[in-house]
Amino acid sequence: MTVDQSLELLRNVVLMVVTIAGPPLGAALVIGLIVGIVQTATQVNEATVLFVVKVIGVGAVVALAGPTMVRSLVEYTRETIGSISRVVR
């Protein structure tokens, strides 16, 4: 295995992590920011409101983007398993 192949594998892993974890984490970030602003404006500082809204929002994002995330994960796994013969040489 050459250095270029190792870097390519590492790049693919990082890209896959961003692809899978990015949408739910981005949704949680945006929802947290919006709910925080609303709570500050209304002076209602209840932690359960933020938690419930985040769970619903992240669940919705996973439900909507889930098939795409699973499809890309399956494709990545197939490519990785298919490239074992090139890596072992």
KOLNUVEX-371124 format. One record per atom (N, C-alpha, C, O): residue number from 1; z, x, y; atom name. Coordinates in steps of 0.1 Angstrom, whole numbers, plus 5000, padded with zeros to 4 digits. Layout:
<nodes>
<node resi="NUM" pz="Z" px="X" py="Y" name="CA"/>
...
</nodes>
This chain:
<nodes>
<node resi="1" pz="5000" px="5009" py="4988" name="N"/>
<node resi="1" pz="5000" px="5000" py="5000" name="CA"/>
<node resi="1" pz="5000" px="5009" py="5012" name="C"/>
<node resi="1" pz="5008" px="5018" py="5014" name="O"/>
<node resi="2" pz="4991" px="5006" py="5021" name="N"/>
<node resi="2" pz="4990" px="5014" py="5033" name="CA"/>
<node resi="2" pz="4999" px="5008" py="5044" name="C"/>
<node resi="2" pz="5004" px="4997" py="5043" name="O"/>
<node resi="3" pz="5000" px="5016" py="5055" name="N"/>
<node resi="3" pz="5008" px="5011" py="5066" name="CA"/>
<node resi="3" pz="5002" px="4999" py="5072" name="C"/>
<node resi="3" pz="5008" px="4989" py="5077" name="O"/>
<node resi="4" pz="4988" px="4999" py="5073" name="N"/>
<node resi="4" pz="4981" px="4987" py="5079" name="CA"/>
<node resi="4" pz="4984" px="4974" py="5071" name="C"/>
<node resi="4" pz="4986" px="4964" py="5076" name="O"/>
<node resi="5" pz="4984" px="4976" py="5058" name="N"/>
<node resi="5" pz="4986" px="4964" py="5049" name="CA"/>
<node resi="5" pz="5001" px="4959" py="5051" name="C"/>
<node resi="5" pz="5003" px="4947" py="5051" name="O"/>
<node resi="6" pz="5010" px="4968" py="5052" name="N"/>
<node resi="6" pz="5024" px="4965" py="5054" name="CA"/>
<node resi="6" pz="5026" px="4957" py="5067" name="C"/>
<node resi="6" pz="5033" px="4947" py="5068" name="O"/>
<node resi="7" pz="5019" px="4962" py="5078" name="N"/>
<node resi="7" pz="5020" px="4956" py="5091" name="CA"/>
<node resi="7" pz="5014" px="4942" py="5091" name="C"/>
<node resi="7" pz="5018" px="4933" py="5097" name="O"/>
<node resi="8" pz="5003" px="4941" py="5083" name="N"/>
<node resi="8" pz="4996" px="4928" py="5082" name="CA"/>
<node resi="8" pz="5005" px="4918" py="5075" name="C"/>
<node resi="8" pz="5006" px="4906" py="5079" name="O"/>
<node resi="9" pz="5012" px="4922" py="5065" name="N"/>
<node resi="9" pz="5021" px="4913" py="5058" name="CA"/>
<node resi="9" pz="5033" px="4909" py="5067" name="C"/>
<node resi="9" pz="5037" px="4898" py="5067" name="O"/>
<node resi="10" pz="5038" px="4919" py="5074" name="N"/>
<node resi="10" pz="5049" px="4916" py="5083" name="CA"/>
<node resi="10" pz="5045" px="4906" py="5095" name="C"/>
<node resi="10" pz="5052" px="4897" py="5098" name="O"/>
<node resi="11" pz="5033" px="4908" py="5100" name="N"/>
<node resi="11" pz="5027" px="4900" py="5110" name="CA"/>
<node resi="11" pz="5026" px="4885" py="5105" name="C"/>
<node resi="11" pz="5029" px="4876" py="5112" name="O"/>
<node resi="12" pz="5021" px="4884" py="5093" name="N"/>
<node resi="12" pz="5019" px="4871" py="5087" name="CA"/>
<node resi="12" pz="5032" px="4864" py="5084" name="C"/>
<node resi="12" pz="5033" px="4852" py="5086" name="O"/>
<node resi="13" pz="5042" px="4871" py="5081" name="N"/>
<node resi="13" pz="5056" px="4865" py="5079" name="CA"/>
<node resi="13" pz="5061" px="4860" py="5092" name="C"/>
<node resi="13" pz="5066" px="4849" py="5092" name="O"/>
<node resi="14" pz="5060" px="4868" py="5102" name="N"/>
<node resi="14" pz="5065" px="4864" py="5115" name="CA"/>
<node resi="14" pz="5058" px="4852" py="5120" name="C"/>
<node resi="14" pz="5064" px="4843" py="5126" name="O"/>
<node resi="15" pz="5045" px="4852" py="5119" name="N"/>
<node resi="15" pz="5037" px="4841" py="5123" name="CA"/>
<node resi="15" pz="5040" px="4828" py="5116" name="C"/>
<node resi="15" pz="5041" px="4817" py="5122" name="O"/>
<node resi="16" pz="5043" px="4829" py="5103" name="N"/>
<node resi="16" pz="5047" px="4818" py="5095" name="CA"/>
<node resi="16" pz="5060" px="4812" py="5099" name="C"/>
<node resi="16" pz="5062" px="4800" py="5099" name="O"/>
<node resi="17" pz="5070" px="4821" py="5102" name="N"/>
<node resi="17" pz="5083" px="4817" py="5106" name="CA"/>
<node resi="17" pz="5082" px="4809" py="5119" name="C"/>
<node resi="17" pz="5088" px="4799" py="5121" name="O"/>
<node resi="18" pz="5074" px="4814" py="5129" name="N"/>
<node resi="18" pz="5072" px="4808" py="5141" name="CA"/>
<node resi="18" pz="5065" px="4794" py="5139" name="C"/>
<node resi="18" pz="5068" px="4784" py="5146" name="O"/>
<node resi="19" pz="5055" px="4794" py="5130" name="N"/>
<node resi="19" pz="5048" px="4781" py="5128" name="CA"/>
<node resi="19" pz="5057" px="4771" py="5122" name="C"/>
<node resi="19" pz="5056" px="4759" py="5125" name="O"/>
<node resi="20" pz="5066" px="4775" py="5113" name="N"/>
<node resi="20" pz="5074" px="4765" py="5106" name="CA"/>
<node resi="20" pz="5086" px="4761" py="5115" name="C"/>
<node resi="20" pz="5090" px="4749" py="5116" name="O"/>
<node resi="21" pz="5093" px="4771" py="5121" name="N"/>
<node resi="21" pz="5105" px="4768" py="5128" name="CA"/>
<node resi="21" pz="5103" px="4765" py="5143" name="C"/>
<node resi="21" pz="5112" px="4759" py="5149" name="O"/>
<node resi="22" pz="5091" px="4768" py="5148" name="N"/>
<node resi="22" pz="5089" px="4766" py="5162" name="CA"/>
<node resi="22" pz="5089" px="4751" py="5167" name="C"/>
<node resi="22" pz="5096" px="4748" py="5177" name="O"/>
<node resi="23" pz="5082" px="4742" py="5161" name="N"/>
<node resi="23" pz="5083" px="4728" py="5166" name="CA"/>
<node resi="23" pz="5096" px="4722" py="5166" name="C"/>
<node resi="23" pz="5100" px="4716" py="5176" name="O"/>
<node resi="24" pz="5104" px="4723" py="5155" name="N"/>
<node resi="24" pz="5118" px="4717" py="5156" name="CA"/>
<node resi="24" pz="5127" px="4723" py="5166" name="C"/>
<node resi="24" pz="5134" px="4717" py="5173" name="O"/>
<node resi="25" pz="5126" px="4737" py="5167" name="N"/>
<node resi="25" pz="5135" px="4744" py="5176" name="CA"/>
<node resi="25" pz="5130" px="4741" py="5191" name="C"/>
<node resi="25" pz="5139" px="4739" py="5200" name="O"/>
<node resi="26" pz="5117" px="4740" py="5193" name="N"/>
<node resi="26" pz="5112" px="4736" py="5206" name="CA"/>
<node resi="26" pz="5117" px="4722" py="5210" name="C"/>
<node resi="26" pz="5120" px="4720" py="5222" name="O"/>
<node resi="27" pz="5116" px="4713" py="5201" name="N"/>
<node resi="27" pz="5120" px="4699" py="5204" name="CA"/>
<node resi="27" pz="5135" px="4699" py="5207" name="C"/>
<node resi="27" pz="5140" px="4692" py="5216" name="O"/>
<node resi="28" pz="5143" px="4706" py="5199" name="N"/>
<node resi="28" pz="5158" px="4707" py="5202" name="CA"/>
<node resi="28" pz="5161" px="4712" py="5215" name="C"/>
<node resi="28" pz="5170" px="4708" py="5222" name="O"/>
<node resi="29" pz="5153" px="4723" py="5219" name="N"/>
<node resi="29" pz="5155" px="4729" py="5232" name="CA"/>
<node resi="29" pz="5152" px="4719" py="5244" name="C"/>
<node resi="29" pz="5160" px="4718" py="5253" name="O"/>
<node resi="30" pz="5140" px="4712" py="5243" name="N"/>
<node resi="30" pz="5136" px="4703" py="5253" name="CA"/>
<node resi="30" pz="5146" px="4691" py="5254" name="C"/>
<node resi="30" pz="5150" px="4687" py="5265" name="O"/>
<node resi="31" pz="5149" px="4686" py="5242" name="N"/>
<node resi="31" pz="5158" px="4674" py="5242" name="CA"/>
<node resi="31" pz="5172" px="4678" py="5248" name="C"/>
<node resi="31" pz="5178" px="4671" py="5255" name="O"/>
<node resi="32" pz="5177" px="4690" py="5244" name="N"/>
<node resi="32" pz="5190" px="4694" py="5249" name="CA"/>
<node resi="32" pz="5190" px="4696" py="5264" name="C"/>
<node resi="32" pz="5199" px="4693" py="5271" name="O"/>
<node resi="33" pz="5179" px="4701" py="5269" name="N"/>
<node resi="33" pz="5177" px="4703" py="5284" name="CA"/>
<node resi="33" pz="5177" px="4689" py="5291" name="C"/>
<node resi="33" pz="5184" px="4687" py="5301" name="O"/>
<node resi="34" pz="5169" px="4680" py="5286" name="N"/>
<node resi="34" pz="5168" px="4667" py="5292" name="CA"/>
<node resi="34" pz="5181" px="4659" py="5292" name="C"/>
<node resi="34" pz="5186" px="4654" py="5302" name="O"/>
<node resi="35" pz="5187" px="4659" py="5280" name="N"/>
<node resi="35" pz="5200" px="4652" py="5278" name="CA"/>
<node resi="35" pz="5211" px="4659" py="5287" name="C"/>
<node resi="35" pz="5219" px="4652" py="5292" name="O"/>
<node resi="36" pz="5211" px="4672" py="5288" name="N"/>
<node resi="36" pz="5221" px="4679" py="5296" name="CA"/>
<node resi="36" pz="5219" px="4675" py="5311" name="C"/>
<node resi="36" pz="5229" px="4673" py="5318" name="O"/>
<node resi="37" pz="5207" px="4674" py="5315" name="N"/>
<node resi="37" pz="5204" px="4670" py="5329" name="CA"/>
<node resi="37" pz="5209" px="4656" py="5332" name="C"/>
<node resi="37" pz="5215" px="4653" py="5342" name="O"/>
<node resi="38" pz="5206" px="4647" py="5322" name="N"/>
<node resi="38" pz="5210" px="4633" py="5324" name="CA"/>
<node resi="38" pz="5225" px="4632" py="5323" name="C"/>
<node resi="38" pz="5231" px="4624" py="5331" name="O"/>
<node resi="39" pz="5232" px="4639" py="5314" name="N"/>
<node resi="39" pz="5246" px="4639" py="5314" name="CA"/>
<node resi="39" pz="5253" px="4645" py="5326" name="C"/>
<node resi="39" pz="5263" px="4639" py="5331" name="O"/>
<node resi="40" pz="5247" px="4655" py="5332" name="N"/>
<node resi="40" pz="5252" px="4660" py="5344" name="CA"/>
<node resi="40" pz="5250" px="4651" py="5356" name="C"/>
<node resi="40" pz="5259" px="4649" py="5364" name="O"/>
<node resi="41" pz="5239" px="4644" py="5356" name="N"/>
<node resi="41" pz="5236" px="4635" py="5367" name="CA"/>
<node resi="41" pz="5245" px="4622" py="5366" name="C"/>
<node resi="41" pz="5250" px="4617" py="5376" name="O"/>
<node resi="42" pz="5248" px="4618" py="5354" name="N"/>
<node resi="42" pz="5256" px="4606" py="5352" name="CA"/>
<node resi="42" pz="5271" px="4609" py="5350" name="C"/>
<node resi="42" pz="5279" px="4600" py="5350" name="O"/>
<node resi="43" pz="5274" px="4622" py="5349" name="N"/>
<node resi="43" pz="5288" px="4627" py="5346" name="CA"/>
<node resi="43" pz="5294" px="4621" py="5333" name="C"/>
<node resi="43" pz="5306" px="4619" py="5332" name="O"/>
<node resi="44" pz="5285" px="4618" py="5323" name="N"/>
<node resi="44" pz="5289" px="4614" py="5310" name="CA"/>
<node resi="44" pz="5288" px="4626" py="5301" name="C"/>
<node resi="44" pz="5277" px="4629" py="5296" name="O"/>
<node resi="45" pz="5299" px="4633" py="5299" name="N"/>
<node resi="45" pz="5298" px="4645" py="5291" name="CA"/>
<node resi="45" pz="5304" px="4642" py="5277" name="C"/>
<node resi="45" pz="5315" px="4646" py="5273" name="O"/>
<node resi="46" pz="5296" px="4636" py="5269" name="N"/>
<node resi="46" pz="5299" px="4632" py="5255" name="CA"/>
<node resi="46" pz="5291" px="4640" py="5246" name="C"/>
<node resi="46" pz="5278" px="4639" py="5246" name="O"/>
<node resi="47" pz="5297" px="4648" py="5237" name="N"/>
<node resi="47" pz="5289" px="4657" py="5228" name="CA"/>
<node resi="47" pz="5282" px="4649" py="5218" name="C"/>
<node resi="47" pz="5271" px="4654" py="5213" name="O"/>
<node resi="48" pz="5287" px="4638" py="5213" name="N"/>
<node resi="48" pz="5280" px="4630" py="5203" name="CA"/>
<node resi="48" pz="5266" px="4625" py="5208" name="C"/>
<node resi="48" pz="5257" px="4623" py="5200" name="O"/>
<node resi="49" pz="5265" px="4622" py="5220" name="N"/>
<node resi="49" pz="5252" px="4617" py="5226" name="CA"/>
<node resi="49" pz="5242" px="4628" py="5224" name="C"/>
<node resi="49" pz="5231" px="4625" py="5219" name="O"/>
<node resi="50" pz="5245" px="4640" py="5228" name="N"/>
<node resi="50" pz="5235" px="4651" py="5226" name="CA"/>
<node resi="50" pz="5232" px="4653" py="5212" name="C"/>
<node resi="50" pz="5220" px="4655" py="5208" name="O"/>
<node resi="51" pz="5242" px="4653" py="5203" name="N"/>
<node resi="51" pz="5240" px="4655" py="5189" name="CA"/>
<node resi="51" pz="5230" px="4645" py="5183" name="C"/>
<node resi="51" pz="5221" px="4648" py="5176" name="O"/>
<node resi="52" pz="5233" px="4632" py="5185" name="N"/>
<node resi="52" pz="5226" px="4621" py="5180" name="CA"/>
<node resi="52" pz="5211" px="4622" py="5185" name="C"/>
<node resi="52" pz="5202" px="4620" py="5177" name="O"/>
<node resi="53" pz="5209" px="4624" py="5197" name="N"/>
<node resi="53" pz="5196" px="4624" py="5203" name="CA"/>
<node resi="53" pz="5188" px="4636" py="5197" name="C"/>
<node resi="53" pz="5176" px="4635" py="5194" name="O"/>
<node resi="54" pz="5195" px="4647" py="5196" name="N"/>
<node resi="54" pz="5188" px="4659" py="5190" name="CA"/>
<node resi="54" pz="5184" px="4657" py="5175" name="C"/>
<node resi="54" pz="5173" px="4660" py="5171" name="O"/>
<node resi="55" pz="5193" px="4651" py="5168" name="N"/>
<node resi="55" pz="5190" px="4648" py="5154" name="CA"/>
<node resi="55" pz="5178" px="4638" py="5153" name="C"/>
<node resi="55" pz="5169" px="4641" py="5144" name="O"/>
<node resi="56" pz="5178" px="4628" py="5161" name="N"/>
<node resi="56" pz="5167" px="4619" py="5161" name="CA"/>
<node resi="56" pz="5154" px="4626" py="5165" name="C"/>
<node resi="56" pz="5143" px="4624" py="5159" name="O"/>
<node resi="57" pz="5154" px="4633" py="5176" name="N"/>
<node resi="57" pz="5142" px="4640" py="5181" name="CA"/>
<node resi="57" pz="5137" px="4651" py="5171" name="C"/>
<node resi="57" pz="5125" px="4651" py="5168" name="O"/>
<node resi="58" pz="5146" px="4659" py="5165" name="N"/>
<node resi="58" pz="5141" px="4669" py="5156" name="CA"/>
<node resi="58" pz="5136" px="4662" py="5143" name="C"/>
<node resi="58" pz="5126" px="4667" py="5137" name="O"/>
<node resi="59" pz="5143" px="4652" py="5139" name="N"/>
<node resi="59" pz="5138" px="4644" py="5127" name="CA"/>
<node resi="59" pz="5124" px="4638" py="5130" name="C"/>
<node resi="59" pz="5115" px="4639" py="5121" name="O"/>
<node resi="60" pz="5121" px="4633" py="5142" name="N"/>
<node resi="60" pz="5108" px="4628" py="5145" name="CA"/>
<node resi="60" pz="5098" px="4639" py="5145" name="C"/>
<node resi="60" pz="5086" px="4637" py="5140" name="O"/>
<node resi="61" pz="5101" px="4650" py="5151" name="N"/>
<node resi="61" pz="5091" px="4661" py="5151" name="CA"/>
<node resi="61" pz="5088" px="4666" py="5137" name="C"/>
<node resi="61" pz="5077" px="4669" py="5134" name="O"/>
<node resi="62" pz="5098" px="4667" py="5128" name="N"/>
<node resi="62" pz="5096" px="4671" py="5114" name="CA"/>
<node resi="62" pz="5088" px="4661" py="5107" name="C"/>
<node resi="62" pz="5079" px="4665" py="5099" name="O"/>
<node resi="63" pz="5090" px="4648" py="5110" name="N"/>
<node resi="63" pz="5083" px="4638" py="5103" name="CA"/>
<node resi="63" pz="5068" px="4638" py="5108" name="C"/>
<node resi="63" pz="5059" px="4636" py="5100" name="O"/>
<node resi="64" pz="5066" px="4641" py="5120" name="N"/>
<node resi="64" pz="5052" px="4641" py="5125" name="CA"/>
<node resi="64" pz="5045" px="4654" py="5122" name="C"/>
<node resi="64" pz="5033" px="4654" py="5118" name="O"/>
<node resi="65" pz="5052" px="4666" py="5123" name="N"/>
<node resi="65" pz="5045" px="4679" py="5121" name="CA"/>
<node resi="65" pz="5048" px="4684" py="5107" name="C"/>
<node resi="65" pz="5042" px="4694" py="5103" name="O"/>
<node resi="66" pz="5055" px="4677" py="5099" name="N"/>
<node resi="66" pz="5059" px="4681" py="5085" name="CA"/>
<node resi="66" pz="5047" px="4684" py="5077" name="C"/>
<node resi="66" pz="5046" px="4695" py="5070" name="O"/>
<node resi="67" pz="5037" px="4675" py="5076" name="N"/>
<node resi="67" pz="5026" px="4677" py="5067" name="CA"/>
<node resi="67" pz="5018" px="4690" py="5071" name="C"/>
<node resi="67" pz="5013" px="4697" py="5062" name="O"/>
<node resi="68" pz="5017" px="4692" py="5084" name="N"/>
<node resi="68" pz="5009" px="4704" py="5089" name="CA"/>
<node resi="68" pz="5017" px="4716" py="5085" name="C"/>
<node resi="68" pz="5012" px="4726" py="5081" name="O"/>
<node resi="69" pz="5030" px="4716" py="5087" name="N"/>
<node resi="69" pz="5039" px="4728" py="5084" name="CA"/>
<node resi="69" pz="5039" px="4731" py="5069" name="C"/>
<node resi="69" pz="5038" px="4742" py="5065" name="O"/>
<node resi="70" pz="5039" px="4720" py="5061" name="N"/>
<node resi="70" pz="5039" px="4723" py="5046" name="CA"/>
<node resi="70" pz="5025" px="4728" py="5042" name="C"/>
<node resi="70" pz="5024" px="4737" py="5034" name="O"/>
<node resi="71" pz="5015" px="4722" py="5048" name="N"/>
<node resi="71" pz="5001" px="4727" py="5045" name="CA"/>
<node resi="71" pz="4999" px="4742" py="5048" name="C"/>
<node resi="71" pz="4994" px="4749" py="5040" name="O"/>
<node resi="72" pz="5004" px="4746" py="5060" name="N"/>
<node resi="72" pz="5003" px="4760" py="5063" name="CA"/>
<node resi="72" pz="5012" px="4769" py="5055" name="C"/>
<node resi="72" pz="5008" px="4780" py="5052" name="O"/>
<node resi="73" pz="5023" px="4764" py="5051" name="N"/>
<node resi="73" pz="5032" px="4772" py="5042" name="CA"/>
<node resi="73" pz="5026" px="4773" py="5028" name="C"/>
<node resi="73" pz="5027" px="4784" py="5022" name="O"/>
<node resi="74" pz="5020" px="4763" py="5023" name="N"/>
<node resi="74" pz="5013" px="4764" py="5010" name="CA"/>
<node resi="74" pz="5001" px="4773" py="5011" name="C"/>
<node resi="74" pz="4999" px="4781" py="5001" name="O"/>
<node resi="75" pz="4993" px="4773" py="5021" name="N"/>
<node resi="75" pz="4982" px="4782" py="5023" name="CA"/>
<node resi="75" pz="4987" px="4796" py="5024" name="C"/>
<node resi="75" pz="4981" px="4805" py="5018" name="O"/>
<node resi="76" pz="4998" px="4799" py="5031" name="N"/>
<node resi="76" pz="5003" px="4812" py="5032" name="CA"/>
<node resi="76" pz="5008" px="4817" py="5019" name="C"/>
<node resi="76" pz="5005" px="4829" py="5015" name="O"/>
<node resi="77" pz="5015" px="4808" py="5011" name="N"/>
<node resi="77" pz="5019" px="4812" py="4998" name="CA"/>
<node resi="77" pz="5008" px="4816" py="4989" name="C"/>
<node resi="77" pz="5009" px="4825" py="4981" name="O"/>
<node resi="78" pz="4997" px="4808" py="4989" name="N"/>
<node resi="78" pz="4986" px="4810" py="4980" name="CA"/>
<node resi="78" pz="4979" px="4824" py="4984" name="C"/>
<node resi="78" pz="4976" px="4831" py="4975" name="O"/>
<node resi="79" pz="4978" px="4826" py="4997" name="N"/>
<node resi="79" pz="4972" px="4839" py="5001" name="CA"/>
<node resi="79" pz="4981" px="4851" py="4997" name="C"/>
<node resi="79" pz="4975" px="4861" py="4993" name="O"/>
<node resi="80" pz="4994" px="4849" py="4999" name="N"/>
<node resi="80" pz="5003" px="4860" py="4995" name="CA"/>
<node resi="80" pz="5003" px="4863" py="4980" name="C"/>
<node resi="80" pz="5002" px="4874" py="4976" name="O"/>
<node resi="81" pz="5003" px="4852" py="4972" name="N"/>
<node resi="81" pz="5003" px="4854" py="4958" name="CA"/>
<node resi="81" pz="4989" px="4860" py="4953" name="C"/>
<node resi="81" pz="4988" px="4868" py="4944" name="O"/>
<node resi="82" pz="4978" px="4855" py="4960" name="N"/>
<node resi="82" pz="4965" px="4861" py="4957" name="CA"/>
<node resi="82" pz="4963" px="4875" py="4961" name="C"/>
<node resi="82" pz="4955" px="4882" py="4955" name="O"/>
<node resi="83" pz="4971" px="4880" py="4970" name="N"/>
<node resi="83" pz="4969" px="4894" py="4975" name="CA"/>
<node resi="83" pz="4979" px="4903" py="4968" name="C"/>
<node resi="83" pz="4979" px="4915" py="4971" name="O"/>
<node resi="84" pz="4986" px="4899" py="4958" name="N"/>
<node resi="84" pz="4995" px="4908" py="4950" name="CA"/>
<node resi="84" pz="4987" px="4919" py="4944" name="C"/>
<node resi="84" pz="4992" px="4930" py="4943" name="O"/>
<node resi="85" pz="4976" px="4916" py="4938" name="N"/>
<node resi="85" pz="4968" px="4926" py="4931" name="CA"/>
<node resi="85" pz="4963" px="4937" py="4941" name="C"/>
<node resi="85" pz="4963" px="4949" py="4937" name="O"/>
<node resi="86" pz="4960" px="4934" py="4954" name="N"/>
<node resi="86" pz="4957" px="4944" py="4963" name="CA"/>
<node resi="86" pz="4968" px="4952" py="4968" name="C"/>
<node resi="86" pz="4967" px="4964" py="4971" name="O"/>
<node resi="87" pz="4980" px="4946" py="4968" name="N"/>
<node resi="87" pz="4992" px="4953" py="4973" name="CA"/>
<node resi="87" pz="4997" px="4963" py="4962" name="C"/>
<node resi="87" pz="5002" px="4974" py="4965" name="O"/>
<node resi="88" pz="4996" px="4959" py="4949" name="N"/>
<node resi="88" pz="5002" px="4967" py="4938" name="CA"/>
<node resi="88" pz="4994" px="4979" py="4936" name="C"/>
<node resi="88" pz="5000" px="4989" py="4931" name="O"/>
<node resi="89" pz="4981" px="4979" py="4938" name="N"/>
<node resi="89" pz="4973" px="4991" py="4935" name="CA"/>
<node resi="89" pz="4978" px="5004" py="4940" name="C"/>
<node resi="89" pz="4972" px="5014" py="4939" name="O"/>
</nodes>
